[in-house]
Amino acid sequence: ILEALSYGIPCLITTGTTLENTIKESDAGWVCDTTADAIAQTIERAVTERETLRDKSYKARKLIADKFAWDNVAKQTIKQYELLLDKL
């Protein structure tokens, strides 16, 4: 999922996937239930919402840059360590 998002490919994922909330919050794809009917309906929705692909593609790349790029992950990790050390 992360690799597809990094290329600007909006993802269709099912509920229970670890990135479910992240995809919803960032609007970088579609989330649906795990039934065949729900998946089929969501694929149809994605096709009919073609005009949103450019925007979702941008949001997918932005999501990766903001949350998953190594420099940002390192900064977030250091921040969490600092918060823990402040509590000692």
C-alpha positions in Angstrom: 0.0 0.0 0.0 2.7 2.4 1.0 4.7 1.8 -2.3 1.5 2.4 -4.4 0.7 5.6 -2.5 4.3 6.8 -3.0 3.8 6.6 -6.7 0.6 8.6 -6.4 -1.7 5.6 -6.9 -4.8 5.9 -4.7 -5.6 2.6 -3.0 -8.7 0.7 -2.5 -8.4 -1.2 0.8 -10.8 -3.1 3.0 -11.7 -2.4 6.6 -9.3 -3.9 9.1 -6.2 -3.0 7.0 -3.7 -1.2 9.2 -3.9 1.9 7.1 -7.7 2.1 7.0 -8.0 5.3 9.1 -5.0 6.9 7.4 -6.5 6.4 4.0 -9.9 7.7 5.1 -8.4 10.8 6.9 -6.1 11.7 4.0 -8.7 10.9 1.3 -5.9 9.0 -0.6 -8.2 6.2 -1.8 -11.2 4.2 -0.9 -12.1 2.0 2.1 -14.8 -0.7 2.0 -16.0 -3.7 3.8 -14.5 -7.1 3.1 -17.4 -8.6 1.2 -17.3 -9.2 -2.5 -20.3 -7.0 -3.1 -18.7 -4.1 -1.1 -15.5 -4.4 -3.0 -17.2 -4.5 -6.4 -19.4 -1.5 -5.5 -16.3 0.4 -4.4 -14.4 -0.4 -7.6 -17.4 0.9 -9.5 -17.4 4.0 -7.4 -13.7 4.6 -8.0 -14.3 4.3 -11.8 -17.2 6.7 -11.8 -15.3 9.1 -9.6 -12.5 9.4 -12.2 -12.4 13.2 -11.8 -11.2 12.7 -8.2 -8.1 10.6 -9.3 -5.8 13.6 -9.7 -6.7 14.9 -6.3 -6.4 11.5 -4.6 -3.1 10.9 -6.3 -1.8 14.2 -4.9 -3.1 13.3 -1.5 -1.5 9.9 -1.7 2.0 11.3 -2.4 1.5 14.0 0.2 0.5 11.4 2.8 3.7 9.4 2.2 5.9 12.6 2.3 4.2 13.8 5.5 3.9 10.6 7.5 6.2 7.9 6.0 9.3 9.6 4.5 12.3 8.5 6.6 13.3 12.0 7.6 9.8 12.6 9.0 9.7 9.2 10.6 13.1 10.0 12.3 11.9 13.4 13.5 8.7 11.9 14.9 10.7 9.1 16.6 13.1 11.6 18.2 10.1 13.7 19.4 8.6 10.7 21.0 11.8 9.8 22.8 12.2 13.4 24.0 8.6 13.3 25.4 9.5 10.0 27.2 12.7 11.5 28.6 10.9 14.6 29.8 8.6 12.3 31.9 11.6 10.7 33.7 
